[in-house]
Every structure is written in structure tokens, then in C-alpha cells.
């Protein structure tokens, strides 16, 4: 098995020596010791009389129960008012229903928990204990059918996190869907010593959806979290948000022909994968429709185009593509030179958010990224474009080959010594006798752009696209996010008249 995406420390990973048999985890031992609920005792069985339920065949009842739980997904185990299709409610109707429900593992296989603090009384937050008894009961009743596991927590609780991860790891072979999200914060307080073991997901032959939002643990051994996609041949959606770079993703190159969506990001706007990882993910997922990732050099993993050979990739189905590079623009150029997306509709591309700082932008000023050539190969269906920290010259060239854009966002544009913000604003305005850039534009967004030196030009841009004859006007909304002197633009007479006539203008600080 080859590691194609690694965290801060590169290690040789042997799943057989990772941390022993998952069946030895305390939570898995508790599952083994959980008894199955007994049927109603004969003395407590309620008569059904000559009802429809009594005449129904058990197989018909079973099909109805399975349809209800599929059509109306299982309610959160911690909900105050569970759904009428809640399996426990179904099993409580009568002895016949209970017997059928307890012998239908499919209706118990969807486990959904959302762990939050309870209401406040007298200024004190009430503690909501995690429903482990209900979780273990459901698992014991689910037999060996595929599982859907969803654990969402807003609490800072290491014990709960460790038990949840161990449970998922122990059941990974049976899981159809895994969703684990800890949204309390980016750091977790430890209440007991950390295990010396790794967290390893590597045997997931039934998995269709994997969604992980994992907090940072500074004391965690490195690498902390390992995911191997080699066995996940049924995977359709992969979404990973990691607050810690001690994470590694592996693959042996097995094609994942059903994978349609990949989202890999961190809340710190840092690189989660390197160039090789990005290229291999694109290569093993030929059916991709949505891809979003932040790419850069990971720790000591220095990328060199001269020593790396990746084949050209053409993804016929991919329509949404978001790629932010970190540290070095040539990383983005290398990727864009090797991929073609003929069905691309929405593109977000450029430098990561740390580039909002002027000194970081200046470092990369004038460095080619290959965006224009990439867009030219994929512009037939492109309607939405978001460029972040891109030179104005490159913006000009990119817009010139994107005639079908209906939405454009320019984020922290970079004056490059040839053109500045004023020239960009004027180029986007509609002027008699000049070629119109993006004539189909309906929405225009400026984010963190220095428009203070071109207030009049910005107002002219808005008015020129709004004040068109009936049937020719396309512009519906303009937004300014974090721009300087935007109040002067909005207060300009030309813009005020446009707003009065129905133009949507949004201002965010």
C-alpha cells in the first residue's frame, strides 16, 4: 500500500500492527454484552381484536416498517419528540408489531445522534448524557446488515470522542455511511491519557459516504488519523474537514468509479493535501462531479515537477471545481496544465486565504498560474467564476475567454505593475464602441479589493451595466465584501438611482 497523502510525519503504516484488534476496544466489548430486548411477556400482551394489523402477514408488516424507516429517516436518538416511525415507537404498538420489529434488523441499522447541552435552568446548563444504551441496543438488533452511523457533537468531550471513533473503527466493515462531526471548537480538552494507537479506517467495502470533521489534539501521536480508500470501491462522497495536519489518506490506486464528490479542507485555510495526492484523487475518480481542495506542500514533502510524472486527466462529468494553492503558485500551474474539464460550470481558484495579507500577495505577484489556459479549455459551459489573489493581467485574459459567465467574484485582486484596480473596473464597464467583457453577467462581487482610488469608476461600472434598454439588461446584483471606501460608491448618485430602480447592492464589512 502506498501512501499518497501524508501529514506532518511520514511513517510506514502496517494495519496489522496499528493498535490491535478493534474488537478489544471497551465500547466493542460493551456491544457484545448488550442483551437483545425480550418480547412482551404473555401476561402483558395487549389484545388486538379483529384489526387490520392482525390480518397482515408478517412479511408485509416487515416491508412496511422498512419502507417507513427509509422514507422517513430515523429521528435523532436524543430528540425530545421522536418520529412516529421511530423503531422503538413501532415496536411499542402491540406484541405482533414488536415481534416483527425485533426480527427486522434493517429498521435498527440507522443510528443518528446529535449531542448537545441541555436547556439552562437558573443559569446552569443541564447535562445531556450521550445515549450509549440506545446506540448499543440498536447495534445488537441490527444483526449484520449494512449500517448508517451519524455522530454529531457540539461538546468538548474527549471520552465521548474516543469511544465514538473506536466504535466506528470496529464497525467499519459493515458501514454504508459514516458521519462523525465534532463542532465544539478546533481544540479538545483531554480527560484521560491518550492511547498509543492509531485511528485506522482501512476496511470499508460497503462504504458509500464518508464525512469526517475532526478536532485537533496536540498530544496525539503522529500521524493521528489514517484513512485508506483502497477497499472503498462503493464510495460516492468523501468529505473531510480536519483541524489537525496529523492526518494521512492512502490509496493503492484502485479506481473508485462511483465517487462523485470530494471535499478536503481545514478551517485554518491550510493545505490538507499535496500535489501528488490531488492528482491521484482526480485520477482514481473518473465519475467526479464536484471537487474542492486546498493544495500545498505538506511539511518536508517538497514537490518538484522535474521528478514527478503525472498523466493528463480528462474528467467528463466534473461541473464544480474549487482549488486553492498555498505557498507556491507553480503548484497550481502544474495541476491545471494536466487536467481538462469539458463540462465545467463553476470554478473557484487562486491563492488560499492567507493571501489576504498584502505582503503574501506581493511575493507571488506576476507569477503565472496557468488559469487562463485551463479556463480556455473548459469555458464552453462555465457560468460561475471566483478568482482569489490573481494578477489583474491574468484576470483580463481569463475573462476574455469566459463569455458565458453569469456570476463573477473577484477576491483580493493583485495590481501587477501593468494594470491596477482602476483599469480592471473600467474594463468591466460597458462602454460604447468597446468589446464587452462578460456580457451575460448577472451577479458581480468584489471581495477585499482596494476600490478607494476608483470610486467614480466603480459607480460608472454599476450604472453602465444597469442602465441598458429593456431586454438587454442582465445585471441583478452587486456585492462589496470587505472593500475600502465602499460607502462612497454606494452613496454615489448613479448607484443610488440604480438601487431605486431595483438593483440589489449588498455591503459586508
C-alpha positions in Angstrom: 0.0 0.0 0.0 1.4 3.3 -1.0 0.8 6.5 1.0 -0.3 9.2 -1.4 -1.3 11.8 1.1 0.5 12.3 4.3 0.5 14.6 7.3 3.3 16.2 9.2 5.3 13.0 9.9 5.8 10.3 7.3 5.5 6.8 8.8 5.5 3.2 7.5 2.0 2.1 8.2 1.1 -1.6 8.9 -2.6 -2.0 9.7 -1.9 -5.4 11.3 0.3 -3.7 13.9 -1.6 -0.4 14.3 -3.3 -1.0 17.6 -4.6 -4.5 17.8 -8.0 -6.0 17.2 -10.8 -3.3 17.3 -13.0 -6.0 18.9 -10.9 -5.4 22.1 -12.0 -1.8 22.4 -14.1 -1.3 25.6 -17.0 0.1 23.5 -17.0 -3.0 21.3 -16.9 -5.3 24.4 -19.9 -3.4 25.7 -21.7 -4.1 22.4 -21.1 -7.8 22.7 -22.5 -7.8 26.2 -25.7 -5.9 25.3 -28.7 -8.3 25.5 -31.4 -8.3 22.9 -34.7 -6.9 24.2 -37.2 -9.6 25.1 -40.6 -9.9 23.6 -43.7 -8.8 25.5 -44.4 -11.3 28.3 -47.7 -13.2 27.7 -49.4 -11.6 30.7 -48.8 -8.1 29.3 -49.7 -8.8 25.7 -52.4 -6.4 24.5 -55.3 -7.9 22.6 -55.6 -6.6 19.0 -59.1 -7.8 18.4 -60.1 -8.2 14.7 -57.9 -5.4 13.4 -56.1 -4.8 10.1 -52.8 -5.3 11.8 -53.7 -8.8 13.0 -54.7 -9.9 9.5 -51.5 -8.5 8.0 -48.8 -11.1 7.1 -45.6 -10.6 9.0 -43.7 -10.2 5.7 -46.0 -7.4 4.7 -45.5 -5.7 8.0 -41.8 -6.0 7.7 -41.8 -4.4 4.3 -44.0 -1.5 5.6 -41.6 -1.0 8.5 -38.6 -0.9 6.2 -40.3 1.5 3.8 -41.3 3.8 6.7 -37.8 4.0 8.1 -36.3 4.6 4.7 -38.9 7.2 3.6 -38.8 9.0 7.0 -35.2 8.7 8.2 -34.6 7.7 11.8 -35.0 10.5 14.2 -32.1 11.7 16.3 -31.8 9.4 19.3 -31.7 12.4 21.6 -34.7 14.1 20.1 -37.4 15.3 22.6 -40.2 14.2 20.2 -39.2 11.2 18.2 -40.9 10.5 14.9 -43.9 8.1 14.8 -41.7 5.9 12.6 -39.0 5.7 15.3 -38.4 1.9 15.6 -38.9 2.0 19.3 -42.4 3.5 18.8 -43.2 1.0 16.1 -42.2 -1.9 18.4 -44.4 -0.5 21.2 -47.7 -0.6 19.4 -48.6 -4.2 20.2 -46.9 -7.6 20.7 -47.3 -8.6 17.0 -45.6 -5.4 15.8 -42.9 -5.8 18.4 -42.1 -9.3 17.3 -41.9 -8.2 13.7 -39.8 -5.1 14.5 -37.3 -7.0 16.7 -36.8 -9.5 13.9 -36.3 -6.8 11.2 -32.6 -5.7 11.5 -32.9 -3.2 8.7 -35.0 -0.7 10.7 -32.4 -0.6 13.5 -29.4 0.0 11.2 -29.7 3.8 11.0 -28.1 5.4 14.1 -28.3 9.2 14.3 -27.1 11.1 17.4 -26.7 14.8 17.9 -25.1 15.5 21.2 -25.7 19.0 22.6 -26.0 20.6 26.1 -29.5 20.7 27.5 -31.5 23.8 28.4 -30.4 26.2 31.1 -32.1 26.3 34.4 -31.2 29.1 36.9 -28.2 29.9 34.7 -26.9 26.4 34.9 -26.6 24.3 31.7 -28.2 20.9 32.1 -26.1 18.0 31.1 -27.4 15.7 28.4 -25.8 12.2 28.7 -24.9 10.5 25.5 -27.4 7.7 24.7 -24.9 4.8 24.6 -27.5 2.3 25.8 -29.8 3.1 22.9 -26.9 3.0 20.5 -25.7 -0.4 21.7 -29.3 -1.7 21.7 -29.7 -0.7 18.1 -26.5 -2.3 17.1 -27.4 -5.5 18.8 -30.8 -5.6 16.9 -29.2 -4.7 13.5 -27.8 -8.1 13.0 -25.2 -8.0 10.2 -27.0 -5.6 7.8 -25.1 -2.5 6.5 -25.0 0.4 9.0 -25.6 4.1 8.7 -23.7 5.9 11.5 -24.1 9.6 12.2 -22.5 11.1 15.3 -22.7 14.9 15.7 -21.4 16.5 18.9 -21.1 20.1 20.0 -19.5 19.2 23.3 -15.8 19.3 24.3 -15.6 15.7 25.5 -12.6 13.5 24.8 -14.1 10.4 26.3 -17.1 10.6 24.1 -14.9 11.3 21.0 -12.6 8.4 21.7 -15.5 5.9 22.2 -17.2 7.1 19.1 -14.1 6.8 16.9 -13.4 3.3 18.4 -17.0 2.2 17.7 -16.8 3.4 14.1 -13.4 1.8 13.6 -14.7 -1.5 15.0 -17.8 -1.5 12.7 -16.2 0.0 9.6 -16.6 -3.3 7.6 -20.4 -3.1 8.0 -20.8 0.7 7.4 -22.7 2.0 4.3 -22.4 5.6 5.6 -20.1 7.2 8.3 -20.5 10.7 9.5 -18.5 12.0 12.5 -18.5 15.7 13.3 -17.2 17.5 16.4 -18.0 21.1 16.0 -17.4 22.5 19.5 -14.1 24.0 18.5 -10.7 23.3 17.0 -9.1 22.1 20.2 -10.2 19.3 22.5 -9.5 19.0 26.2 -8.3 15.6 27.3 -9.7 14.0 30.4 -7.7 10.8 30.3 -4.3 9.7 28.8 -4.2 9.4 25.1 -3.8 5.8 23.7 -0.6 5.0 21.9 -2.6 3.5 19.0 -3.6 5.0 15.6 -7.1 5.6 14.4 -7.3 3.5 11.3 -10.1 3.2 8.7 -9.0 0.8 6.0 -11.6 -2.0 5.6 -14.7 -0.3 4.2 -16.0 -2.4 1.2 -19.7 -1.2 1.7 -19.0 2.4 2.3 -20.8 4.9 0.1 -20.4 8.1 2.2 -17.6 9.3 4.5 -17.9 12.6 6.3 -15.3 13.5 9.0 -15.0 16.7 10.9 -12.2 16.0 13.4 -10.7 18.4 16.1 -7.1 19.0 16.8 -5.3 17.0 19.5 -1.8 18.4 20.1 -0.8 15.5 22.2 -2.0 12.9 19.7 0.7 10.6 18.2 1.7 11.5 14.7 0.1 10.6 12.3 -3.1 10.7 14.3 -5.8 9.6 11.8 -5.4 7.2 8.9 -7.9 6.6 6.1 -7.2 4.1 3.3 -9.5 4.3 0.4 -8.2 1.2 -1.4 -11.2 -1.0 -0.3 -13.9 1.7 -0.6 -15.0 0.6 -4.1 -18.6 1.7 -3.4 -17.7 5.2 -2.2 -19.8 8.0 -3.6 -19.0 11.0 -1.4 -15.8 11.9 0.5 -15.8 15.0 2.8 -13.0 15.6 5.3 -12.6 18.7 7.4 -9.5 18.3 9.7 -8.4 20.8 12.3 -5.0 19.0 12.6 -2.5 18.2 9.9 -1.6 14.9 11.6 -3.8 13.1 9.1 -3.0 10.7 6.3 -5.0 9.5 3.3 -3.9 6.4 1.5 -4.8 4.5 -1.7 -3.2 1.7 -3.7 -4.6 3.3 -6.9 -7.8 1.2 -7.1 -10.3 3.1 -9.2 -13.3 4.5 -7.3 -15.8 4.5 -10.2 -18.8 5.6 -8.1 -17.1 8.5 -6.4 -18.8 11.8 -7.5 -17.9 14.3 -4.7 -14.6 15.1 -2.9 -14.2 18.0 -0.4 -11.0 18.3 1.6 -10.4 21.4 3.7 -9.3 22.8 7.0 -10.8 25.7 9.0 -7.3 27.2 9.2 -7.1 27.6 5.3 -4.1 25.5 5.2 -3.0 22.8 2.7 -4.6 19.4 3.5 -3.2 17.5 0.5 -0.1 17.9 -1.7 0.0 18.0 -5.5 0.6 14.2 -5.9 -2.4 13.5 -3.7 -4.6 15.9 -5.6 -3.6 14.3 -9.0 -4.1 10.8 -7.8 -7.5 11.6 -6.3 -8.6 13.0 -9.7 -7.1 10.1 -11.5 -8.9 7.3 -9.5 -12.3 9.0 -9.6 -13.4 9.2 -13.2 -17.0 9.9 -12.4 -16.3 13.0 -10.3 -18.8 15.8 -10.5 -17.7 18.0 -7.6 -14.1 18.6 -6.3 -12.8 21.1 -3.7 -9.4 21.0 -2.0 -6.7 23.2 -0.6 -3.3 22.1 -2.0 0.2 22.9 -0.9 3.4 21.4 0.3 3.0 19.3 3.4 5.8 19.7 5.9 9.0 18.3 4.4 7.3 16.9 1.4 8.9 19.1 -1.3 7.3 18.8 -4.7 9.4 19.1 -7.9 7.8 19.0 -11.4 11.1 17.6 -12.7 10.9 14.5 -10.6 7.2 13.9 -10.7 5.3 12.4 -13.6 1.5 12.6 -13.7 -0.6 11.6 -16.7 -3.0 14.1 -18.3 -6.5 13.7 -16.8 -9.9 14.5 -18.5 -13.0 14.4 -16.3 -16.1 14.4 -18.5 -18.6 14.8 -15.7 -17.0 17.3 -13.4 -19.0 20.5 -13.2 -17.9 22.2 -9.9 -14.1 22.6 -9.3 -12.5 24.5 -6.4 -8.8 24.6 -5.9 -6.7 26.9 -3.7 -3.0 26.7 -3.6 -0.7 27.6 -0.8 2.9 28.7 -0.6 3.9 28.4 -4.3 1.9 29.3 -7.5 3.7 26.7 -9.6 1.8 24.0 -7.7 -1.4 25.3 -9.1 0.1 25.7 -12.6 1.4 22.1 -12.5 -2.1 20.7 -11.8 -4.0 22.9 -14.2 -1.7 22.0 -17.1 -2.7 18.4 -16.7 -6.4 18.4 -16.3 -9.3 19.2 -18.7 -12.9 19.6 -17.6 -15.1 19.9 -20.7 -18.4 20.1 -18.6 -17.1 22.7 -16.0 -19.8 25.1 -14.9 -18.5 26.6 -11.6 -14.8 27.4 -10.9 -13.2 28.8 -7.7 -9.5 29.1 -8.0 -6.5 31.1 -6.8 -4.3 31.5 -3.7 -5.6 30.4 -0.2 -7.0 32.9 2.3 -3.7 33.6 4.0 -3.0 35.7 0.8 -5.3 38.4 2.1 -2.2 39.9 3.7 -0.6 42.3 1.2 2.9 41.1 1.8 2.0 37.5 0.9 0.3 38.6 -2.3 3.3 40.6 -3.3 5.5 37.5 -3.1 3.6 35.8 -5.9 2.9 38.9 -7.9 3.4 38.3 -11.6 3.9 34.5 -11.2 1.9 32.6 -13.9 -0.6 30.0 -12.6 -2.0 28.7 -15.9 -5.6 29.7 -15.1 -6.3 31.3 -18.4 -5.2 28.3 -20.5 -7.1 26.0 -18.2 -10.3 28.1 -18.5 -9.9 28.3 -22.3 -10.0 24.5 -22.5 -13.1 24.3 -20.2 -15.0 27.6 -20.8 -17.9 26.3 -23.0 -20.2 25.7 -20.0 -18.5 27.9 -17.4 -21.1 30.3 -15.8 -19.7 31.0 -12.3 -16.1 32.1 -11.6 -14.3 33.1 -8.4 -10.7 34.3 -8.7 -8.7 34.7 -5.5 -5.5 36.7 -5.3 -4.9 36.6 -9.1 -2.9 39.2 -11.0 -5.1 41.7 -12.9 -3.4 40.9 -16.2 -4.3 37.2 -15.7 -7.9 38.3 -14.8 -8.2 40.2 -18.0 -7.0 37.2 -20.1 -9.3 34.8 -18.2 -12.4 36.9 -18.6 -11.7 37.4 -22.3 -12.1 33.6 -22.8 -15.2 33.3 -20.5 -18.1 34.9 -22.5 -20.9 32.9 -20.8 -20.2 34.0 -17.2 -23.3 34.9 -15.2 -21.6 35.2 -11.8 -18.1 36.7 -11.1 -16.4 37.1 -7.8 -13.0 38.9 -7.6 -11.3 38.3 -4.3 -8.3 40.4 -3.2 -7.1 41.1 -6.8 -3.4 42.0 -7.2 -2.2 45.0 -9.1 0.8 43.8 -11.1 2.6 46.9 -12.2 0.9 46.9 -15.6 -2.8 47.2 -14.6 -4.4 48.3 -11.3 -7.9 48.2 -9.8 -9.0 51.2 -11.8 -8.2 49.6 -15.2 -10.0 46.4 -14.1 -13.1 48.3 -13.1 -13.2 50.2 -16.3 -12.7 47.1 -18.4 -15.8 45.5 -16.8 -17.9 48.6 -17.5 -20.0 48.6 -20.7 -18.7 51.4 -23.0 -19.9 52.3 -26.4 -17.6 51.1 -29.2 -15.6 48.7 -26.9 -15.8 45.0 -26.6 -17.8 44.0 -23.5 -16.2 41.5 -21.1 -18.7 39.0 -19.7 -21.8 40.4 -21.4 -24.1 37.8 -19.6 -23.1 38.9 -16.1 -25.9 38.9 -13.6 -24.0 38.9 -10.3 -20.8 40.8 -9.6 -18.9 40.5 -6.2 -15.8 42.4 -5.1 -14.1 40.9 -2.0 -11.3 42.7 -0.2 -10.5 44.9 -3.2 -8.9 48.3 -2.9 -11.6 50.4 -4.6 -10.8 53.7 -2.7 -8.8 55.0 -5.7 -11.6 54.4 -8.2 -14.9 55.3 -6.5 -16.2 57.1 -9.6 -15.1 54.3 -12.0 -16.8 51.7 -9.8 -20.1 53.7 -9.7 -19.8 54.0 -13.5 -19.4 50.3 -13.8 -22.6 49.6 -11.9 -24.6 52.2 -13.8 -23.3 51.1 -17.2 -24.5 47.5 -16.7 -27.8 48.5 -15.2 -28.9 51.4 -17.5 -29.4 49.3 -20.6 -32.5 49.1 -22.8 -35.2 46.6 -21.9 -34.3 43.1 -22.9 -30.5 43.8 -22.8 -30.1 44.3 -19.0 -28.5 41.3 -17.3 -27.1 42.7 -14.0 -29.3 41.9 -11.0 -27.0 42.3 -8.0 -23.6 43.7 -6.9 -21.9 43.0 -3.6 -18.9 44.6 -1.9 -17.3 42.5 0.9 -14.5 44.0 3.0 -13.7 46.7 0.4 -12.4 50.1 1.4 -14.4 53.3 0.8 -17.4 51.2 -0.3 -19.8 53.7 1.4 -18.7 56.3 -1.2 -19.5 54.0 -4.0 -23.0 53.1 -2.7 -23.7 56.8 -2.0 -22.8 57.9 -5.5 -25.7 59.4 -7.3 -25.5 56.9 -10.2 -25.6 53.9 -7.9 -28.4 55.4 -5.7 -30.6 55.7 -8.9 -29.9 52.1 -9.8 -30.9 50.9 -6.3 -34.1 53.0 -6.5 -34.9 51.1 -9.8 -34.4 47.7 -8.2 -30.7 46.8 -8.3 -29.6 44.7 -5.3 -26.5 46.1 -3.7 -25.0 44.3 -0.7 -22.3 45.6 1.6 -20.4 43.5 4.1 -17.6 44.7 6.3 
